[in-house]
Amino acid sequence: MNTQRLTKAQRSILIRRRELRRKKFILSILTALIFISVVSVFSMKSIASNGDTPELYKHYKNIYVTAEDSIYDIASEYADSRVTSEKAYIDEIIYMNNMESADFPVAGRFLIVPFYTTIQ
């Protein structure tokens, strides 16, 4: 009789352990689903907020600089204020064309300049 009670007690312990494991498993699945749902909602909001402004793509082109042109004129023509400031754009032109400064003589040279469009 003592062994029979012991086996009932052991069965009871095993049943409790299984139920506990099952509850832990369900809890972990629910936690993962909630996490995925929250991440999805926030990513959808960021995608939706970007839908108002068109996506801009950066391209490069060679331009011939005449005596009347300055790097500031080029920047005012090609820089896009939605992407960069005019000063940052000038710094990029200086870097890309291995120039020493914005006052570096550019007349009679070809320069590589970036520009932005909505077409890829």
Helices and strands as residue ranges (DSSP letters): H 2-49, E 57-64, H 71-78, H 86-96, E 110-117
